[in-house]
Amino acid sequence: MNKTFKETVTDIIKSVPRGKVATYGRIATAAGNPRGARQVAYILHSCSRKENLPWHRVVNRQGGISLKPNHGYELQKKLLEEEGVEFNENSCVDLANFLWVP
């Protein structure tokens, strides 16, 4: 039986290794919908707790955290730093070193 886009996305997110990040767009592409980055964001928002997803390992295409300050930004950055992920002077993850490609 074929998996749904949502099931494939959650499996990919669960596969992101500790100390690495993936982008919304690359996850969407790997799940079969290259234009589905916003759907990935919605899945993260609606399923992270229920599916126990490592939501903090998903960043935007520049390596930035998409959450706003005081609405999860600080927590995501802290969780990534605790895993050894480094940020540059623009508060973006160095994708050359920390990007995981599904």
Rosetta constraint file for C-alpha pairs under 8 A:
AtomPair CA 3 CA 7 HARMONIC 5.86 0.50
AtomPair CA 3 CA 8 HARMONIC 6.18 0.50
AtomPair CA 4 CA 8 HARMONIC 6.20 0.50
AtomPair CA 5 CA 9 HARMONIC 6.05 0.50
AtomPair CA 5 CA 31 HARMONIC 6.12 0.50
AtomPair CA 5 CA 32 HARMONIC 7.28 0.50
AtomPair CA 5 CA 33 HARMONIC 7.98 0.50
AtomPair CA 6 CA 10 HARMONIC 6.17 0.50
AtomPair CA 6 CA 43 HARMONIC 6.84 0.50
AtomPair CA 7 CA 11 HARMONIC 6.19 0.50
AtomPair CA 8 CA 12 HARMONIC 6.20 0.50
AtomPair CA 8 CA 31 HARMONIC 5.57 0.50
AtomPair CA 9 CA 13 HARMONIC 6.17 0.50
AtomPair CA 9 CA 27 HARMONIC 6.57 0.50
AtomPair CA 9 CA 28 HARMONIC 7.00 0.50
AtomPair CA 9 CA 31 HARMONIC 5.78 0.50
AtomPair CA 9 CA 40 HARMONIC 6.86 0.50
AtomPair CA 9 CA 43 HARMONIC 7.88 0.50
AtomPair CA 10 CA 14 HARMONIC 6.12 0.50
AtomPair CA 10 CA 43 HARMONIC 7.80 0.50
AtomPair CA 10 CA 51 HARMONIC 7.62 0.50
AtomPair CA 10 CA 53 HARMONIC 7.20 0.50
AtomPair CA 11 CA 15 HARMONIC 6.34 0.50
AtomPair CA 12 CA 16 HARMONIC 6.73 0.50
AtomPair CA 12 CA 27 HARMONIC 6.79 0.50
AtomPair CA 12 CA 31 HARMONIC 7.73 0.50
AtomPair CA 12 CA 102 HARMONIC 6.79 0.50
AtomPair CA 13 CA 22 HARMONIC 7.99 0.50
AtomPair CA 13 CA 27 HARMONIC 7.55 0.50
AtomPair CA 13 CA 53 HARMONIC 6.57 0.50
AtomPair CA 13 CA 54 HARMONIC 6.75 0.50
AtomPair CA 13 CA 55 HARMONIC 7.38 0.50
AtomPair CA 13 CA 57 HARMONIC 7.95 0.50
AtomPair CA 13 CA 58 HARMONIC 7.75 0.50
AtomPair CA 14 CA 53 HARMONIC 5.78 0.50
AtomPair CA 14 CA 54 HARMONIC 6.35 0.50
AtomPair CA 16 CA 20 HARMONIC 6.61 0.50
AtomPair CA 16 CA 21 HARMONIC 6.64 0.50
AtomPair CA 16 CA 22 HARMONIC 6.86 0.50
AtomPair CA 16 CA 54 HARMONIC 7.76 0.50
AtomPair CA 16 CA 57 HARMONIC 6.99 0.50
AtomPair CA 16 CA 100 HARMONIC 6.76 0.50
AtomPair CA 16 CA 102 HARMONIC 7.81 0.50
AtomPair CA 17 CA 21 HARMONIC 7.70 0.50
AtomPair CA 17 CA 100 HARMONIC 7.68 0.50
AtomPair CA 18 CA 83 HARMONIC 6.25 0.50
AtomPair CA 19 CA 80 HARMONIC 6.95 0.50
AtomPair CA 19 CA 83 HARMONIC 4.76 0.50
AtomPair CA 19 CA 84 HARMONIC 5.57 0.50
AtomPair CA 19 CA 85 HARMONIC 5.52 0.50
AtomPair CA 19 CA 98 HARMONIC 7.03 0.50
AtomPair CA 20 CA 57 HARMONIC 6.67 0.50
AtomPair CA 20 CA 85 HARMONIC 6.79 0.50
AtomPair CA 20 CA 98 HARMONIC 4.82 0.50
AtomPair CA 20 CA 99 HARMONIC 5.75 0.50
AtomPair CA 20 CA 100 HARMONIC 5.72 0.50
AtomPair CA 21 CA 57 HARMONIC 4.56 0.50
AtomPair CA 21 CA 58 HARMONIC 5.58 0.50
AtomPair CA 21 CA 59 HARMONIC 6.73 0.50
AtomPair CA 21 CA 95 HARMONIC 7.95 0.50
AtomPair CA 21 CA 98 HARMONIC 6.00 0.50
AtomPair CA 21 CA 99 HARMONIC 5.08 0.50
AtomPair CA 21 CA 100 HARMONIC 5.59 0.50
AtomPair CA 22 CA 26 HARMONIC 6.85 0.50
AtomPair CA 22 CA 27 HARMONIC 6.89 0.50
AtomPair CA 22 CA 57 HARMONIC 6.29 0.50
AtomPair CA 22 CA 58 HARMONIC 5.00 0.50
AtomPair CA 22 CA 59 HARMONIC 6.27 0.50
AtomPair CA 22 CA 99 HARMONIC 5.74 0.50
AtomPair CA 22 CA 100 HARMONIC 5.31 0.50
AtomPair CA 22 CA 101 HARMONIC 6.45 0.50
AtomPair CA 22 CA 102 HARMONIC 7.84 0.50
AtomPair CA 23 CA 27 HARMONIC 6.23 0.50
AtomPair CA 23 CA 58 HARMONIC 5.40 0.50
AtomPair CA 23 CA 59 HARMONIC 4.93 0.50
AtomPair CA 23 CA 60 HARMONIC 5.24 0.50
AtomPair CA 23 CA 61 HARMONIC 5.61 0.50
AtomPair CA 23 CA 63 HARMONIC 7.40 0.50
AtomPair CA 23 CA 99 HARMONIC 7.96 0.50
AtomPair CA 24 CA 28 HARMONIC 6.21 0.50
AtomPair CA 24 CA 37 HARMONIC 4.86 0.50
AtomPair CA 24 CA 38 HARMONIC 7.45 0.50
AtomPair CA 24 CA 40 HARMONIC 5.95 0.50
AtomPair CA 24 CA 41 HARMONIC 6.76 0.50
AtomPair CA 24 CA 58 HARMONIC 6.37 0.50
AtomPair CA 24 CA 59 HARMONIC 6.45 0.50
AtomPair CA 24 CA 60 HARMONIC 5.99 0.50
AtomPair CA 24 CA 61 HARMONIC 7.20 0.50
AtomPair CA 25 CA 29 HARMONIC 6.11 0.50
AtomPair CA 25 CA 34 HARMONIC 6.67 0.50
AtomPair CA 25 CA 35 HARMONIC 7.26 0.50
AtomPair CA 25 CA 36 HARMONIC 6.85 0.50
AtomPair CA 25 CA 37 HARMONIC 4.60 0.50
AtomPair CA 25 CA 40 HARMONIC 7.95 0.50
AtomPair CA 25 CA 60 HARMONIC 7.72 0.50
AtomPair CA 25 CA 61 HARMONIC 7.01 0.50
AtomPair CA 26 CA 30 HARMONIC 6.06 0.50
AtomPair CA 26 CA 34 HARMONIC 7.55 0.50
AtomPair CA 26 CA 37 HARMONIC 7.90 0.50
AtomPair CA 26 CA 101 HARMONIC 7.00 0.50
AtomPair CA 26 CA 102 HARMONIC 7.32 0.50
AtomPair CA 27 CA 31 HARMONIC 6.11 0.50
AtomPair CA 27 CA 37 HARMONIC 7.48 0.50
AtomPair CA 27 CA 40 HARMONIC 7.30 0.50
AtomPair CA 27 CA 102 HARMONIC 6.83 0.50
AtomPair CA 28 CA 32 HARMONIC 6.38 0.50
AtomPair CA 28 CA 33 HARMONIC 5.25 0.50
AtomPair CA 28 CA 34 HARMONIC 5.45 0.50
AtomPair CA 28 CA 35 HARMONIC 6.92 0.50
AtomPair CA 28 CA 36 HARMONIC 5.09 0.50
AtomPair CA 28 CA 37 HARMONIC 5.42 0.50
AtomPair CA 28 CA 39 HARMONIC 7.80 0.50
AtomPair CA 28 CA 40 HARMONIC 6.32 0.50
AtomPair CA 29 CA 33 HARMONIC 5.01 0.50
AtomPair CA 29 CA 34 HARMONIC 3.94 0.50
AtomPair CA 29 CA 35 HARMONIC 7.25 0.50
AtomPair CA 29 CA 36 HARMONIC 7.33 0.50
AtomPair CA 30 CA 34 HARMONIC 7.62 0.50
AtomPair CA 30 CA 102 HARMONIC 6.30 0.50
AtomPair CA 36 CA 40 HARMONIC 6.40 0.50
AtomPair CA 37 CA 41 HARMONIC 6.45 0.50
AtomPair CA 38 CA 42 HARMONIC 6.24 0.50
AtomPair CA 39 CA 43 HARMONIC 6.14 0.50
AtomPair CA 40 CA 44 HARMONIC 6.16 0.50
AtomPair CA 41 CA 45 HARMONIC 6.14 0.50
AtomPair CA 42 CA 46 HARMONIC 6.05 0.50
AtomPair CA 43 CA 47 HARMONIC 5.60 0.50
AtomPair CA 43 CA 48 HARMONIC 7.55 0.50
AtomPair CA 44 CA 48 HARMONIC 5.20 0.50
AtomPair CA 44 CA 53 HARMONIC 7.64 0.50
AtomPair CA 44 CA 55 HARMONIC 6.32 0.50
AtomPair CA 47 CA 51 HARMONIC 5.63 0.50
AtomPair CA 47 CA 52 HARMONIC 7.79 0.50
AtomPair CA 47 CA 53 HARMONIC 7.52 0.50
AtomPair CA 48 CA 52 HARMONIC 5.45 0.50
AtomPair CA 48 CA 53 HARMONIC 4.73 0.50
AtomPair CA 48 CA 54 HARMONIC 7.32 0.50
AtomPair CA 48 CA 55 HARMONIC 6.20 0.50
AtomPair CA 49 CA 53 HARMONIC 6.69 0.50
AtomPair CA 56 CA 76 HARMONIC 5.07 0.50
AtomPair CA 56 CA 77 HARMONIC 7.78 0.50
AtomPair CA 56 CA 79 HARMONIC 6.78 0.50
AtomPair CA 56 CA 80 HARMONIC 6.73 0.50
AtomPair CA 57 CA 80 HARMONIC 6.93 0.50
AtomPair CA 59 CA 63 HARMONIC 5.46 0.50
AtomPair CA 59 CA 64 HARMONIC 5.62 0.50
AtomPair CA 59 CA 65 HARMONIC 5.30 0.50
AtomPair CA 59 CA 66 HARMONIC 6.64 0.50
AtomPair CA 60 CA 64 HARMONIC 5.33 0.50
AtomPair CA 60 CA 65 HARMONIC 6.37 0.50
AtomPair CA 60 CA 66 HARMONIC 6.36 0.50
AtomPair CA 62 CA 92 HARMONIC 6.83 0.50
AtomPair CA 62 CA 93 HARMONIC 7.84 0.50
AtomPair CA 62 CA 95 HARMONIC 7.86 0.50
AtomPair CA 63 CA 92 HARMONIC 4.87 0.50
AtomPair CA 63 CA 93 HARMONIC 4.66 0.50
AtomPair CA 63 CA 94 HARMONIC 6.73 0.50
AtomPair CA 63 CA 95 HARMONIC 6.13 0.50
AtomPair CA 64 CA 91 HARMONIC 6.72 0.50
AtomPair CA 64 CA 92 HARMONIC 4.47 0.50
AtomPair CA 64 CA 93 HARMONIC 6.31 0.50
AtomPair CA 65 CA 73 HARMONIC 6.47 0.50
AtomPair CA 65 CA 76 HARMONIC 7.48 0.50
AtomPair CA 65 CA 77 HARMONIC 7.52 0.50
AtomPair CA 65 CA 92 HARMONIC 7.25 0.50
AtomPair CA 66 CA 73 HARMONIC 7.41 0.50
AtomPair CA 67 CA 71 HARMONIC 6.24 0.50
AtomPair CA 67 CA 72 HARMONIC 5.71 0.50
AtomPair CA 67 CA 73 HARMONIC 4.87 0.50
AtomPair CA 68 CA 72 HARMONIC 6.57 0.50
AtomPair CA 68 CA 73 HARMONIC 5.40 0.50
AtomPair CA 69 CA 73 HARMONIC 5.02 0.50
AtomPair CA 69 CA 74 HARMONIC 6.51 0.50
AtomPair CA 70 CA 74 HARMONIC 6.90 0.50
AtomPair CA 72 CA 76 HARMONIC 6.11 0.50
AtomPair CA 73 CA 77 HARMONIC 6.23 0.50
AtomPair CA 74 CA 78 HARMONIC 6.07 0.50
AtomPair CA 75 CA 79 HARMONIC 6.10 0.50
AtomPair CA 76 CA 80 HARMONIC 6.20 0.50
AtomPair CA 77 CA 81 HARMONIC 6.10 0.50
AtomPair CA 78 CA 82 HARMONIC 6.10 0.50
AtomPair CA 79 CA 83 HARMONIC 6.57 0.50
AtomPair CA 80 CA 84 HARMONIC 6.58 0.50
AtomPair CA 80 CA 85 HARMONIC 5.31 0.50
AtomPair CA 80 CA 86 HARMONIC 7.84 0.50
AtomPair CA 81 CA 85 HARMONIC 4.90 0.50
AtomPair CA 81 CA 86 HARMONIC 6.24 0.50
AtomPair CA 85 CA 93 HARMONIC 7.03 0.50
AtomPair CA 85 CA 98 HARMONIC 6.67 0.50
AtomPair CA 86 CA 93 HARMONIC 5.90 0.50
AtomPair CA 86 CA 94 HARMONIC 6.62 0.50
AtomPair CA 87 CA 91 HARMONIC 5.17 0.50
AtomPair CA 87 CA 92 HARMONIC 5.04 0.50
AtomPair CA 87 CA 93 HARMONIC 4.45 0.50
AtomPair CA 87 CA 94 HARMONIC 6.12 0.50
AtomPair CA 88 CA 92 HARMONIC 5.45 0.50
AtomPair CA 88 CA 93 HARMONIC 6.32 0.50
AtomPair CA 88 CA 94 HARMONIC 6.49 0.50
AtomPair CA 93 CA 98 HARMONIC 7.09 0.50
AtomPair CA 94 CA 98 HARMONIC 6.07 0.50
AtomPair CA 94 CA 99 HARMONIC 7.70 0.50
AtomPair CA 95 CA 99 HARMONIC 4.66 0.50
